[in-house]
């Protein structure tokens, strides 16, 4: 099952919710860091800033990839979404993982000077606010996936579906919630034990989580840009439909490639039932004309041309019926064996 227009709208809704939540949370976290100089608070601030910027890239990707086909791009720009998602993953890796992990490790080796006049109560309140905002954004992402995944399991949709944008939002929101909890634990243990180590360790773990997420997103988008096929079950449904067609004897080969969410290319080779396509009455009339002495060359040429036109009409009819049964298929390469 592949995404339709409704699903793409839901993805856009999830991204907008994530951008709004992360923008507010980013400002709040930077305020919390300025009040505490906490390494994990800075890690969370950078985390939220990276999330906000990258989700803006996801939004750009959705808008860029939703354009209609043109002469220059006859199949649309659907894959632009995957390119922007890949750029987003790179941003998360270099900014989120690189900067955050570096700062966390540096904080472990070189203890940060805790602001003696700073208050850690306000940063804790900010983290609680962040948890509510990030939790709401995560809830929207989960609801979006549940509304659009159809018969697919949650795991299949997230890791094998054709909409890495929803996957990106889900992973970012999940790690955002986990990051807030880690920052809360790190700050709490550091204050209780009067040591910088738990706070710095929490910052390092948050950075590593961002690195894992970046790799997952890069793989998810890269597989589609390389021409990943649709699901095995979906291909089996296409094969079953085509082989049940009256004029088709069997499917010789069938391949699919995801072009964009809800847009698939199908390459198929079939073998027709020659007996079904033949007009026996017309052939008998042609044979009778030959027996009467008419020019056999002319009659045989007419028979061959008529057969070519018959096969052409049958191909057009089969393609139209495939489009009707599977509207996600926007391009069909059909060959006759």
C-alpha positions as CSV (number, residue, x, y, z in Angstrom):
1,X,0.0,0.0,0.0
2,X,1.4,3.4,-1.0
3,X,0.7,7.0,0.0
4,X,-2.0,9.0,-1.7
5,X,-2.7,12.8,-1.6
6,X,-4.3,12.5,1.8
7,X,-1.2,10.9,3.2
8,X,1.0,13.6,1.8
9,X,-1.3,16.2,3.4
10,X,-0.9,14.4,6.7
11,X,2.9,14.4,6.3
12,X,2.8,18.2,5.8
13,X,0.6,18.6,8.9
14,X,3.1,16.6,11.0
15,X,6.0,18.6,9.7
16,X,4.3,22.0,10.5
17,X,3.4,20.8,14.0
18,X,7.0,19.7,14.5
19,X,8.5,23.1,13.2
20,X,6.2,25.1,15.5
21,X,6.9,23.0,18.6
22,X,10.7,22.9,18.0
23,X,10.9,26.6,17.3
24,X,9.4,27.5,20.7
25,X,11.4,24.8,22.5
26,X,14.7,26.0,20.9
27,X,14.2,29.5,22.3
28,X,13.2,28.1,25.7
29,X,16.2,25.7,25.9
30,X,18.8,28.4,25.0
31,X,17.3,30.6,27.8
32,X,17.7,27.6,30.1
33,X,21.3,27.1,29.1
34,X,22.2,30.8,29.6
35,X,20.8,30.4,33.1
36,X,22.7,27.2,34.0
37,X,25.6,26.6,31.6
38,X,24.6,23.0,31.7
39,X,26.3,20.8,29.0
40,X,23.2,18.7,28.4
41,X,21.1,21.8,28.3
42,X,23.3,23.2,25.5
43,X,23.2,19.8,23.8
44,X,19.4,19.9,23.9
45,X,19.4,23.6,22.6
46,X,21.6,22.6,19.6
47,X,19.5,19.5,19.2
48,X,16.3,21.5,19.0
49,X,17.9,24.1,16.7
50,X,19.0,21.3,14.4
51,X,15.6,19.7,14.4
52,X,13.9,23.0,13.6
53,X,16.2,23.8,10.7
54,X,16.0,20.3,9.3
55,X,12.2,20.1,9.6
56,X,12.1,23.4,7.6
57,X,14.1,21.5,5.0
58,X,11.5,18.7,5.1
59,X,8.8,21.3,4.6
60,X,10.7,22.7,1.6
61,X,11.1,19.2,0.2
62,X,7.3,18.5,0.4
63,X,6.5,21.8,-1.3
64,X,9.2,21.3,-3.9
65,X,8.2,17.7,-4.7
66,X,4.5,18.4,-4.9
67,X,4.6,20.3,-8.3
68,X,2.7,18.9,-11.3
69,X,4.6,17.3,-14.2
70,X,6.0,19.7,-16.7
71,X,7.8,19.4,-20.1
72,X,11.1,19.5,-18.3
73,X,10.0,17.1,-15.6
74,X,7.5,14.9,-17.3
75,X,7.0,12.7,-14.1
76,X,7.0,15.5,-11.6
77,X,9.5,16.4,-9.0
78,X,8.4,13.9,-6.4
79,X,12.0,12.7,-5.7
80,X,12.9,16.3,-4.6
81,X,11.4,15.3,-1.3
82,X,14.0,12.6,-0.8
83,X,16.9,14.9,-1.9
84,X,15.9,17.5,0.7
85,X,15.4,14.7,3.3
86,X,18.9,13.5,2.6
87,X,20.2,17.1,3.0
88,X,18.3,17.2,6.3
89,X,20.0,14.0,7.5
90,X,23.4,15.4,6.7
91,X,22.6,18.5,8.7
92,X,21.5,16.4,11.7
93,X,24.8,14.4,11.4
94,X,27.2,17.4,11.2
95,X,25.4,19.9,13.4
96,X,23.4,17.7,15.7
97,X,25.8,14.8,16.2
98,X,29.1,16.5,15.5
99,X,28.7,19.7,17.6
100,X,26.7,18.1,20.4
101,X,29.0,15.1,20.8
102,X,32.1,17.2,20.7
103,X,30.8,19.5,23.3
104,X,29.7,16.6,25.5
105,X,33.1,14.9,25.4
106,X,34.9,18.2,25.9
107,X,32.7,18.8,29.0
108,X,33.8,15.4,30.4
109,X,37.5,16.1,29.9
110,X,37.4,19.8,30.8
111,X,34.8,20.4,33.6
112,X,32.5,23.2,32.9
113,X,32.3,26.0,35.4
114,X,28.9,25.9,37.0
115,X,27.3,29.3,37.3
116,X,27.1,29.8,41.0
117,X,24.5,32.5,40.7
118,X,22.5,30.6,38.1
119,X,19.3,28.9,38.8
120,X,18.6,25.3,37.8
121,X,15.0,25.5,38.7
122,X,14.1,27.5,35.6
123,X,15.9,25.1,33.3
124,X,14.1,22.2,34.8
125,X,10.8,24.0,34.2
126,X,11.9,24.6,30.7
127,X,12.6,20.9,30.2
128,X,9.2,20.0,31.5
129,X,7.7,22.5,29.0
130,X,9.8,21.0,26.3
131,X,8.7,17.5,27.2
132,X,5.0,18.6,26.8
133,X,5.7,20.3,23.4
134,X,7.9,17.5,22.0
135,X,5.4,14.9,23.3
136,X,2.6,16.6,21.5
137,X,4.5,16.8,18.3
138,X,5.4,13.1,18.7
139,X,1.7,12.3,19.2
140,X,0.8,14.1,16.0
141,X,3.5,12.1,14.1
142,X,2.3,8.8,15.4
143,X,-1.3,9.7,14.6
144,X,-0.3,10.7,11.1
145,X,1.4,7.4,10.5
146,X,-1.5,5.4,11.9
147,X,-3.9,7.3,9.5
148,X,-1.8,6.7,6.4
149,X,-0.1,3.3,6.8
150,X,-3.1,1.3,5.7
151,X,-2.6,-2.4,5.9
152,X,1.1,-2.0,6.6
153,X,2.4,-2.6,10.1
154,X,3.8,0.4,12.0
155,X,7.3,-1.0,11.6
156,X,6.9,-1.7,7.9
157,X,5.6,1.8,7.2
158,X,8.4,3.5,9.2
159,X,11.4,1.5,7.8
160,X,10.1,0.2,4.5
161,X,7.5,2.8,3.4
162,X,7.9,5.3,0.6
163,X,7.5,8.4,2.8
164,X,10.8,9.1,4.7
165,X,9.4,12.5,5.7
166,X,7.0,11.0,8.2
167,X,9.8,8.7,9.4
168,X,12.1,11.7,9.8
169,X,9.5,13.6,11.9
170,X,8.8,10.5,14.0
171,X,12.5,9.8,14.7
172,X,13.3,13.4,15.4
173,X,10.3,13.8,17.8
174,X,11.1,10.4,19.5
175,X,14.7,11.3,20.1
176,X,13.7,14.8,21.2
177,X,11.5,13.4,23.9
178,X,14.3,11.0,24.9
179,X,16.8,13.8,24.8
180,X,14.8,15.9,27.2
181,X,14.5,13.0,29.6
182,X,18.3,12.4,29.4
183,X,19.0,16.1,30.0
184,X,16.7,16.2,33.0
185,X,18.4,13.1,34.5
186,X,21.9,14.5,33.8
187,X,21.1,17.9,35.4
188,X,19.4,16.3,38.4
189,X,22.3,13.9,39.1
190,X,24.9,16.6,38.6
191,X,23.2,18.9,41.0
192,X,22.6,16.1,43.6
193,X,26.2,14.9,43.5
194,X,27.9,18.2,42.8
195,X,29.7,16.9,39.7
196,X,29.7,17.8,36.1
197,X,30.1,14.2,34.8
198,X,26.4,13.0,34.6
199,X,25.4,16.2,32.8
200,X,28.3,15.9,30.3
201,X,27.6,12.2,29.7
202,X,23.9,13.0,29.0
203,X,25.0,15.6,26.4
204,X,27.3,13.0,24.8
205,X,24.5,10.4,24.6
206,X,22.1,12.9,23.1
207,X,24.7,13.6,20.4
208,X,25.2,9.9,19.7
209,X,21.4,9.4,19.3
210,X,21.3,12.2,16.7
211,X,24.1,10.4,14.8
212,X,22.1,7.2,14.8
213,X,19.0,9.1,13.6
214,X,21.0,10.8,10.8
215,X,22.3,7.4,9.5
216,X,18.8,5.9,9.6
217,X,17.3,8.8,7.6
218,X,20.2,8.8,5.1
219,X,19.6,5.0,4.4
220,X,15.8,5.5,4.2
221,X,16.1,8.2,1.6
222,X,19.0,6.7,-0.2
223,X,17.2,3.5,-0.9
224,X,14.4,5.3,-2.7
225,X,16.8,7.6,-4.7
226,X,18.5,4.4,-5.9
227,X,15.2,3.1,-7.2
228,X,13.8,0.8,-4.5
229,X,10.9,-1.4,-5.5
230,X,7.4,-1.4,-4.1
231,X,6.5,-4.0,-1.5
232,X,6.5,-7.7,-2.4
233,X,2.8,-8.0,-1.5
234,X,1.9,-5.0,-3.7
235,X,3.9,-6.5,-6.7
236,X,2.1,-9.8,-6.1
237,X,-1.3,-8.0,-6.3
238,X,-0.3,-6.5,-9.7
239,X,0.9,-9.8,-11.0
240,X,-2.3,-11.5,-9.9
241,X,-4.4,-8.8,-11.5
242,X,-2.6,-8.9,-14.9
243,X,-2.5,-12.7,-15.0
244,X,-6.2,-12.8,-14.4
245,X,-6.7,-10.7,-17.5
246,X,-8.5,-12.7,-20.2
247,X,-6.0,-12.0,-23.0
248,X,-2.8,-12.6,-20.8
249,X,-1.4,-16.1,-20.7
250,X,1.2,-15.2,-18.0
251,X,3.5,-12.5,-16.8
252,X,7.1,-13.0,-17.9
253,X,8.7,-10.4,-15.7
254,X,7.5,-7.6,-13.4
255,X,9.5,-4.7,-11.8
256,X,8.5,-1.6,-9.9
257,X,10.4,1.5,-8.8
258,X,9.1,4.2,-6.3
259,X,9.3,7.6,-8.0
260,X,7.7,9.6,-5.1
261,X,5.2,9.0,-2.3
262,X,2.2,7.4,-4.1
263,X,3.9,7.4,-7.5
264,X,5.3,4.2,-8.9
265,X,6.8,3.1,-12.2
266,X,5.9,-0.4,-13.5
267,X,7.9,-2.4,-16.0
268,X,6.2,-5.5,-17.1
269,X,6.6,-8.1,-19.8
270,X,3.6,-10.3,-20.7
271,X,2.7,-13.1,-23.1
272,X,-0.7,-12.8,-24.7
273,X,-3.1,-15.7,-25.6
274,X,-2.7,-15.6,-29.4
275,X,-5.9,-17.6,-29.9
276,X,-8.0,-15.1,-28.0
277,X,-6.7,-12.1,-29.9
278,X,-7.2,-13.8,-33.3
279,X,-10.3,-13.0,-35.3
280,X,-10.9,-16.5,-36.7
281,X,-13.8,-15.4,-38.9
282,X,-11.7,-12.7,-40.6
283,X,-8.9,-15.2,-41.2
284,X,-11.3,-17.7,-42.8
285,X,-12.6,-14.9,-45.1
286,X,-9.0,-14.1,-46.0
287,X,-8.2,-17.7,-46.7
288,X,-11.3,-17.9,-48.9
289,X,-10.2,-14.9,-50.9
290,X,-6.8,-16.6,-51.5
291,X,-8.5,-19.7,-52.7
292,X,-10.5,-17.7,-55.1
293,X,-7.3,-16.4,-56.7
294,X,-6.9,-13.0,-55.0
295,X,-3.4,-11.7,-54.4
296,X,-2.1,-13.6,-51.3
297,X,0.6,-11.1,-50.6
298,X,-1.8,-8.2,-50.2
299,X,-4.2,-10.3,-48.1
300,X,-1.4,-11.5,-45.8
301,X,0.0,-8.0,-45.3
302,X,-3.5,-6.8,-44.4
303,X,-3.8,-9.7,-41.9
304,X,-0.5,-8.8,-40.3
305,X,-1.3,-5.1,-40.0
306,X,-4.7,-6.0,-38.5
307,X,-3.0,-8.2,-35.9
308,X,-0.5,-5.5,-35.0
309,X,-3.4,-3.0,-34.4
310,X,-5.3,-5.7,-32.4
311,X,-2.3,-6.2,-30.1
312,X,-1.8,-2.4,-29.8
313,X,-5.4,-1.9,-28.7
314,X,-5.1,-4.8,-26.2
315,X,-2.0,-3.2,-24.7
316,X,-3.7,0.1,-24.4
317,X,-6.7,-1.5,-22.7
318,X,-4.5,-3.5,-20.3
319,X,-2.6,-0.4,-19.3
320,X,-5.8,1.6,-18.8
321,X,-7.2,-1.1,-16.5
322,X,-3.9,-1.3,-14.6
323,X,-4.0,2.4,-14.0
324,X,-7.6,2.1,-12.8
325,X,-6.9,-0.7,-10.5
326,X,-3.6,0.7,-9.2
327,X,-3.8,4.6,-9.4
328,X,-0.4,4.8,-7.7
329,X,1.2,3.6,-11.0
330,X,1.9,6.6,-13.1
331,X,4.2,5.1,-15.6
332,X,4.0,1.7,-17.4
333,X,6.6,0.1,-19.6
334,X,4.7,-2.9,-21.1
335,X,6.5,-5.3,-23.4
336,X,5.0,-8.3,-25.3
337,X,7.0,-11.5,-25.2
